[in-house]
Amino acid sequence: MLSPPRWGLALAAICAGAGLATPAFAHSVCGDRIFPATLAIDDPGVNDELALPTLSWVPNNGDGAQEFDASFAWTKTITPRLGISVSAGPTWQHPGGYGWAPLDTEIKYQPLCIPEAEFMFAVGFDVTWAGTGTGTQAGAGSQNTYSPVLNAGLGFGSLPESMKYLRPFAITSQFDVAAPGRDWTNGEPNTTTFDWGFTLQYSLPYFNAHVAEIDNAFLKRLIPIVEVTFSTPIHNAAPQITTGTVQPGVIYEAGSWQVALEAIIPINGASGHGVGVIGELHFFLDDIFPNTLGRPIFPHGLGIAPGI
Amino acid sequence: MRIFTLKVAASLAFALAATQAYAHAQLEKATPAVGGMVTPPNEIRLEFSEGVEPKFSKVTLRGAGGAAAPLGAPKVEAGHPNVLIAPIAKPLAPGVYTVHWHAVSVDTHHTQGNFSFTVK
């Protein structure tokens, strides 16, 4: 296992290599707005993308353990607006040990984009599969966890000219209910949670293209961002303490990839102690492989519904 | 450890593969400059992050009140497939103008945007 500092060096090496790439931009597009991939919640679009790796470290995860996570996520379009995703990855806790997180899959449909309003949303259904975790992440029972998910994004580009400096702002949000397949396993409760979060982002690429020119090749590709997530037990839990994190950071958008780095600040003692960090390298497969892996399996849809 | 070494290697491979990739064409630089104040220009020059297809790309120019200012057919600059140029048919009077562009990159991704400049 690589120690966290070596992971940092590895990530830096990846980024250095990626820096050779021709600069451009990406990704979930609605009208003039390009919503980047975010770390704490999902973006509101359906894409062909690969997050590899996502690395995080927290000094105290709320259970008194230092935790280091690594994961990947692959999203694939079936039709232009219908996609699936698969994600998993290992976790190390000290004290605690090692475990591989259960396989997580989601089917996602993006029914609407209003270009003039830079507004889009997507609905999904996520399943965390029982029996696919190992070690500390094996879980206590054989129940899957089911989560209906709603993602939405809104850009501020339609603000009047007098507020043009606010136009680069955008917000995205996610709401889901994570419900285990069984309420109890071996006498232990399985808690249902309401999870929600949002991001507030200020796109300097948008500023450069719509408001005023930025004469700096690095700055005009940055997106300062704050992500906030909450999780509230709503069934089979006592006490019902809401946990969550605030994650300020920055995203650098390049041609067919982006890299993001954020701090992880727990909102209360039940969420952890101390400031952690999360980073992600994200590839836009529709830009890297536009005619093969990065295109929908049925690029013209199946005629079932708009975009499907 | 071997698995993670492979993951890192795969990440690097994808990153390097990106050097050969196309992407959504985004506006890098414009002349007249985005938000700029200029003397009457002869053309609208849009520099994108990727090569664009002029046949499927579009540029329009409107003055204050929404009146259209006529433009010639957009074409790419010789030797620079990522630069789209639309000639301005008539001299522009002083005022604020808004450029609307719609670009189709060479890998068929669509992007669009708008910005204003002022003729003094």
Interface residues (C-beta under 8 A of the other chain):
Chain A: M1 L2 A10 A13 I14 C15 G17 A18 L20 A21 T22 P23 A24 F25 A26 H27 V29 G31 D32 I34 L50 L52 P53 A70 F72 P115 E161 P205 N208 A209 H210 V211 A212 E213 K220 A254 G255 S256 W257 L281 F283 F284 D286 D287 I288 F289 P290 N291
Chain B: M1 F4 T5 K7 V8 A10 S11 L12 F14 A15 L16 A17 A18 T19 A21 Y22 A23 H24 A25 Q26 L27 E28 K29 A30 A33 V34 G35 G36 S49 E50 D107 T108 H109 H110 T111 Q112 G113 N114 F115 S116
